[in-house]
Amino acid sequence: MILVRQEIGDVLRDFRLQKGRTLRQVASKASVALGYLSEVERGQKEASSEILASVAEALETPISVIMREVGDRLAVIEGIDRFPDTVPDELVAKFDASMMVR
């Protein structure tokens, strides 16, 4: 069984290590308890979107980049060889139309 929380934790740890930051530094900057962030990184706890956003900001990495990496890793685990790197035109048009209504 694929655990999304495990992949999220692995990606957060990888980004933290790439940035040369300690768990303590990121937890402090994100205003998250050190033990909790450690559990998130180990895939033992599911982080809320607010926590993920705070950690992403502390890592100076857009949340979209983090989530894209998670998605890419999940696709590999699921055996998906090819998936689009761009949004299909019909979805872009639908989004543009919905933004005009607002």
N, C-alpha and C positions, 0 to 999 in steps of 0.2 A: 504494500500500500504506500502510495506517495503521500508524504506529509509536507504540505506547503510551508508550515511553520519551520520545518527543518531547513528547507531551501532558503527561506528568508533569513534565517539565522546564519547559515553558511555565507550567504552573499554579504550580509552586514559585517561579519567577521573579516571576509576577504577585503572589502572596501576599507575597513578600519586598518588592517595590516598594511595594505597598499599605501595608505596615507601616513603610516608610521606612528599611529596613535595608540595609546594604551586604552584598555577598557575603562579605567578610571577617568582618563581625560574625556572620553566621549560621553560617559555617563554624566559627568559633572556639567559639561557644556550643554547636554540635552536635558538636564534636570531630571534624570532618571536614576533610580537607585542602582548602584553598582551590581548588586546581587541579581536584581531583576533583569538588567541588560545582559548579564552573563547567562541567565536562563534562556533569554530570547535567542542569543547567539548559539546556544547549544540545542535549540529546537524544543526546549522543555516548556516554554510559555509562548502563548500567542500574543503578539503585541497589537495594540489598537492602532488605528490609522493615525491618531494623534501622536502616539509614541514613535511610530515609524517616521512620521514627518519631523519630529524633534531630533531623532537620531540622524536622519538624512541631512538635516540642517547642520548638525554638529560635525558631520563628515564632509560638509560643503559639497554635497553631491545631490543633484535633483532626485526626488523620489521616483520620478519616471525612469531614470537610469537604473536605479536599484530594482524597481519592479520589472523592467525590461530584462535585466539579467536573470531575475527569478524565473520569468516566463521562458526565457531561452533554455535555462537549465531543466525546467519541467518538461519542455518539448523534447529534449534529448532523452530524458528518462522515459518518456512516453513513446519514444521511437519515431517521433515525427521528424522526418528528414528535411522537409521543406515547408516553410510557412512564410507568408508575405512579410516583407520588411516595410511595406507601405500600406496605408489605409486605402481600401478599394474606393474608386471614384464615386460609386453610388452612396457610400457612407459619408464621404466628404460633402456631397451635394445635400444629403439629408441633414447633416449637421449644420451646414451653412443656412439652409432653409429654416431650421429651428431657431437659429440665432437671430434671424431677421424678424421673427414673430415677437421676440422679447422687446 
